[in-house]
Amino acid sequence: MLRVEGSKSRHVARIRFFRCPGCGDCQDLLFPNANGMVQCFACNELRPQSEFEVVQKRRIVARCAHCGDDVPFAPSTSGLIGPLCSNFECSNYLAVAYGNTFLEPRLVLSPTWNLGLGDRAQSMSGDFLLARCLSKRDHTVLKVLQVLAMQDDHRFKFGDPEEYCSALCIDTKRQKYIGFLIWTENKTAILRQLFVVKDERRKGRASTMVRFWVERYAKPMGDKFGIEGPNEAALKLHAKLGHIKIGSRQAIGVKCYFAPTF
């Protein structure tokens, strides 16, 4: 299970790398085949393992906040959003990559790191706001929240921001991200992902988010909207809102239809 707990501490140390004799690029792990040949990750050329020169490079080493292992920020520990603990049973993100820096997840998940978002957010109910993801910071926050979503449902996945629309939901009074929505727009709007953080569930948050999304984004595009691969909780939510009816064998769309996986 992926985690985003960050690190307890960081320091800089010299880490062993191997320099390709062909292109000069360095990698921190070698995977020789049965004949002792290694493929360079950069130039893809196969060369004898003995030809790779051992060099030392200064890199950040972080102590994992979950398992306590020391993990170098190196190519072999690079994950989808940043350095990932090399302990497979842990699978904790030690940091979030942003440009040339590595940020603690708790910083990225603080709305104060992305102040511009609140200026263009729309109120769904009082201090509960929704803001479209437009900037690099917006999408960085979204990716961290998507990792949290994957803890509940492995079907949550990252996608190309050029291919979908997304929005972050914020409680401005408590300065906290509540969740996110992801959808696509073509002939109709299709809700692809809906997520609410664990400690904000059973408070009507998801209902508020979906109602607002339907009125603001789905209805202007047509009488019906699509929903993709809803899990059991999502089916109950849409039934409660009158979007579907749940029969003895299957759910039937009333105000929406079931869309194929994007």
Backbone torsions as a table, in degrees:
resi	resn	phi	psi	omega
1	MET	NA	127.7	179.3
2	LEU	-71.3	143.2	178.1
3	ARG	-129.8	160.2	175.7
4	VAL	-133.4	62.5	-176.5
5	GLU	-97.0	-8.1	176.9
6	GLY	75.5	-152.6	-176.0
7	SER	-126.6	158.0	176.4
8	LYS	-82.8	-35.5	-177.9
9	SER	-161.0	166.5	178.0
10	ARG	-138.9	150.2	171.0
11	HIS	-150.3	168.2	179.2
12	VAL	-104.9	134.2	-179.4
13	ALA	-143.0	164.6	176.3
14	ARG	-87.3	125.8	-176.8
15	ILE	-115.1	141.1	-179.3
16	ARG	-75.9	129.4	175.0
17	PHE	-125.6	166.6	178.1
18	PHE	-124.3	123.2	-176.4
19	ARG	-92.9	127.8	178.3
20	CYS	-67.2	130.1	179.4
21	PRO	-70.4	-15.1	-179.3
22	GLY	-89.6	-63.2	-175.0
23	CYS	-96.9	-15.3	178.9
24	GLY	85.8	-2.0	179.2
25	ASP	-72.1	153.8	-177.6
26	CYS	-115.8	143.5	174.2
27	GLN	-135.9	153.2	-173.7
28	ASP	-91.9	-6.8	176.8
29	LEU	-135.4	146.5	174.8
30	LEU	-118.9	142.0	179.2
31	PHE	-126.6	81.6	-178.5
32	PRO	-69.8	145.0	175.7
33	ASN	-84.7	-171.7	-176.0
34	ALA	-61.7	-22.2	-179.3
35	ASN	-97.7	8.9	179.4
36	GLY	76.0	18.6	178.7
37	MET	-97.4	142.1	-178.4
38	VAL	-120.8	134.9	176.6
39	GLN	-93.7	125.2	177.7
40	CYS	-71.0	135.8	179.8
41	PHE	-69.5	-22.6	-176.0
42	ALA	-89.5	-54.6	-176.1
43	CYS	-97.4	-9.4	178.4
44	ASN	66.1	10.9	178.6
45	GLU	-81.6	143.0	175.4
46	LEU	-89.2	128.0	180.0
47	ARG	-141.7	155.4	178.3
48	PRO	-59.2	140.2	-179.8
49	GLN	-57.6	-34.8	-177.0
50	SER	-65.4	-18.8	-178.2
51	GLU	-84.6	-10.8	179.3
52	PHE	-80.6	118.6	-178.8
53	GLU	-77.3	136.1	176.6
54	VAL	-83.3	126.4	178.4
55	VAL	-131.4	158.7	177.7
56	GLN	-109.4	132.9	178.3
57	LYS	-128.6	143.3	178.2
58	ARG	-80.7	125.0	-179.4
59	ARG	-140.3	157.5	174.7
60	ILE	-71.7	136.5	173.2
61	VAL	-122.1	126.5	-177.8
62	ALA	-115.7	146.2	174.9
63	ARG	-91.8	118.5	-175.7
64	CYS	-59.5	130.6	-179.2
65	ALA	-71.8	-16.6	-178.4
66	HIS	-95.9	-52.6	-175.0
67	CYS	-105.5	-14.1	178.0
68	GLY	86.6	0.3	178.6
69	ASP	-70.8	149.5	172.6
70	ASP	-88.8	126.1	-173.3
71	VAL	-128.1	123.7	177.9
72	PRO	-77.6	147.0	174.1
73	PHE	-84.3	91.8	-174.2
74	ALA	-136.8	167.8	-179.1
75	PRO	-53.1	-37.6	-176.2
76	SER	-70.5	-15.9	179.9
77	THR	-108.8	11.6	-179.8
78	SER	-76.1	126.0	177.1
79	GLY	-111.0	-168.7	-175.9
80	LEU	-67.3	-33.1	-178.8
81	ILE	-116.5	-5.0	-179.5
82	GLY	161.1	-168.0	-179.8
83	PRO	-61.9	132.6	-176.4
84	LEU	-115.5	137.5	179.7
85	CYS	-55.6	135.5	-178.2
86	SER	-77.4	-8.7	174.2
87	ASN	-79.5	108.3	-173.4
88	PHE	-59.0	-35.7	-179.5
89	GLU	-70.6	-17.9	-179.9
90	CYS	-90.7	-58.1	177.7
91	SER	52.8	46.0	179.0
92	ASN	-100.6	135.2	172.5
93	TYR	-77.6	121.1	-178.6
94	LEU	-81.8	-21.1	-178.6
95	ALA	-163.1	167.1	176.6
96	VAL	-113.0	123.0	179.4
97	ALA	-74.7	129.4	177.8
98	TYR	-143.8	105.9	-174.4
99	GLY	63.4	-127.3	179.0
100	ASN	-98.5	13.4	-177.3
101	THR	-117.8	163.8	176.7
102	PHE	-123.0	115.7	-174.7
103	LEU	-103.7	148.1	174.1
104	GLU	-69.5	137.5	-179.7
105	PRO	-54.8	-37.2	-178.5
106	ARG	-64.4	-28.5	176.2
107	LEU	-70.7	-46.3	-179.9
108	VAL	-62.6	-34.7	-178.4
109	LEU	-83.6	7.2	173.3
110	SER	-98.5	120.5	-179.9
111	PRO	-55.8	-19.1	178.5
112	THR	-67.6	-19.5	177.1
113	TRP	-74.5	-20.2	-175.3
114	ASN	-130.8	62.4	-172.2
115	LEU	-61.4	-30.5	-177.9
116	GLY	-63.9	-22.2	-178.2
117	LEU	-63.8	-43.8	-177.9
118	GLY	-64.4	-27.9	-178.1
119	ASP	-67.9	-24.9	-178.9
120	ARG	-115.3	13.0	-179.8
121	ALA	-78.0	155.0	178.5
122	GLN	-113.7	139.2	-177.4
123	SER	-76.6	127.9	173.4
124	MET	-93.7	-34.8	179.1
125	SER	-168.9	105.8	179.8
126	GLY	59.4	-120.0	-178.7
127	ASP	-87.4	5.1	-179.8
128	PHE	-93.1	108.1	-172.2
129	LEU	-114.9	158.2	173.8
130	LEU	-126.1	135.1	-180.0
131	ALA	-134.9	131.2	177.2
132	ARG	-64.3	142.5	175.9
133	CYS	-79.9	117.4	-178.4
134	LEU	-126.3	-34.0	-173.5
135	SER	-100.0	171.0	177.2
136	LYS	-62.3	-38.5	178.7
137	ARG	-65.6	-40.7	177.5
138	ASP	-55.7	-48.9	-176.4
139	HIS	-71.7	-25.6	175.0
140	THR	-68.1	-44.3	176.3
141	VAL	-61.0	-43.6	-179.8
142	LEU	-57.8	-43.2	-179.2
143	LYS	-63.6	-38.6	178.5
144	VAL	-65.3	-42.4	177.8
145	LEU	-65.3	-32.8	178.2
146	GLN	-66.5	-33.6	175.3
147	VAL	-63.2	-41.2	176.7
148	LEU	-62.8	-38.0	179.6
149	ALA	-65.1	-35.0	179.9
150	MET	-64.8	-21.8	177.1
151	GLN	-65.3	-29.7	-178.6
152	ASP	-92.2	-36.8	-174.3
153	ASP	-145.9	111.6	-176.4
154	HIS	-64.8	-12.6	179.9
155	ARG	-73.9	-17.9	174.4
156	PHE	-61.3	135.6	-177.8
157	LYS	-144.7	158.7	174.7
158	PHE	-78.6	156.1	177.8
159	GLY	-144.9	-178.9	179.6
160	ASP	-86.6	117.7	-179.9
161	PRO	-57.8	-18.5	177.4
162	GLU	-74.4	-16.9	-174.6
163	GLU	-104.7	-11.9	-179.5
164	TYR	-138.4	164.9	173.5
165	CYS	-103.0	151.6	-179.6
166	SER	-149.4	158.0	179.0
167	ALA	-147.8	144.1	176.0
168	LEU	-100.7	144.8	179.4
169	CYS	-113.3	129.7	-170.6
170	ILE	-130.3	142.4	168.3
171	ASP	-100.4	103.1	-174.0
172	THR	-72.4	-26.9	179.9
173	LYS	-66.7	-40.4	-179.3
174	ARG	-99.4	1.4	-179.4
175	GLN	50.1	64.6	-175.0
176	LYS	-147.0	137.2	172.6
177	TYR	-78.2	132.4	-177.9
178	ILE	-98.6	-31.4	-179.3
179	GLY	169.6	-159.7	-179.4
180	PHE	-154.3	163.9	173.6
181	LEU	-128.8	141.2	174.0
182	ILE	-130.8	133.7	-179.5
183	TRP	-149.5	166.7	174.8
184	THR	-120.6	156.1	179.4
185	GLU	-129.2	119.9	173.5
186	ASN	-135.0	-107.9	172.7
187	LYS	-76.1	-31.7	174.9
188	THR	-136.0	168.5	175.0
189	ALA	-88.3	138.4	178.9
190	ILE	-125.3	119.7	178.0
191	LEU	-77.1	116.0	-175.0
192	ARG	-97.4	-39.9	-178.7
193	GLN	-143.2	140.7	175.4
194	LEU	-137.2	128.6	-178.1
195	PHE	-143.3	137.6	173.9
196	VAL	-127.5	132.8	-179.2
197	VAL	-62.1	152.3	-168.9
198	LYS	-55.2	-45.4	-174.0
199	ASP	-79.1	5.1	177.6
200	GLU	-114.8	8.5	-179.4
201	ARG	-82.0	161.4	-177.9
202	ARG	61.7	30.6	176.5
203	LYS	-124.0	9.6	-179.9
204	GLY	82.6	8.8	-177.4
205	ARG	-64.0	-48.3	-177.5
206	ALA	-62.0	-40.3	178.9
207	SER	-61.4	-44.3	179.2
208	THR	-62.5	-43.5	-179.0
209	MET	-62.7	-46.4	-177.4
210	VAL	-68.9	-43.3	178.1
211	ARG	-57.1	-46.4	-178.5
212	PHE	-64.1	-44.6	-179.5
213	TRP	-61.1	-43.0	-179.8
214	VAL	-60.9	-47.9	-177.5
215	GLU	-67.9	-41.3	-172.6
216	ARG	-85.6	-36.1	-172.0
217	TYR	-117.3	-35.8	-175.6
218	ALA	-83.4	-51.1	-175.9
219	LYS	-59.1	-38.8	178.5
220	PRO	-61.0	-16.5	-178.0
221	MET	-99.6	-8.6	179.7
222	GLY	159.3	168.6	-177.9
223	ASP	-69.9	-30.1	180.0
224	LYS	-119.7	151.4	175.4
225	PHE	-126.1	165.6	-179.1
226	GLY	-102.6	155.1	170.6
227	ILE	-130.9	136.1	-177.3
228	GLU	-103.9	127.8	171.2
229	GLY	43.4	50.7	-179.0
230	PRO	-65.2	137.2	174.5
231	ASN	-81.5	-176.5	-174.9
232	GLU	-60.1	-41.8	-179.6
233	ALA	-65.1	-40.1	179.5
234	ALA	-67.0	-38.6	178.0
235	LEU	-61.2	-44.3	179.0
236	LYS	-63.1	-38.5	179.6
237	LEU	-63.8	-49.1	-178.3
238	HIS	-66.9	-31.1	175.4
239	ALA	-67.2	-42.2	178.5
240	LYS	-60.9	-36.7	-178.6
241	LEU	-85.0	-1.4	177.6
242	GLY	82.3	13.7	-179.5
243	HIS	-80.5	-29.5	179.9
244	ILE	-138.8	166.4	170.5
245	LYS	-120.9	134.6	-179.8
246	ILE	-100.4	112.7	179.5
247	GLY	-90.5	-170.8	-178.5
248	SER	-70.3	-26.7	-177.2
249	ARG	-115.2	-30.6	-176.6
250	GLN	-157.1	166.3	176.6
251	ALA	-90.6	141.7	-178.5
252	ILE	-121.2	131.4	179.2
253	GLY	-70.3	136.7	175.7
254	VAL	-111.9	-58.0	177.3
255	LYS	-106.6	1.9	179.5
256	CYS	-144.4	174.9	176.4
257	TYR	-133.2	162.0	-179.1
258	PHE	-91.0	118.6	-175.4
259	ALA	-94.7	149.6	176.3
260	PRO	-67.3	159.5	-179.8
261	THR	-61.0	137.1	-177.4
262	PHE	-78.1	NA	NA
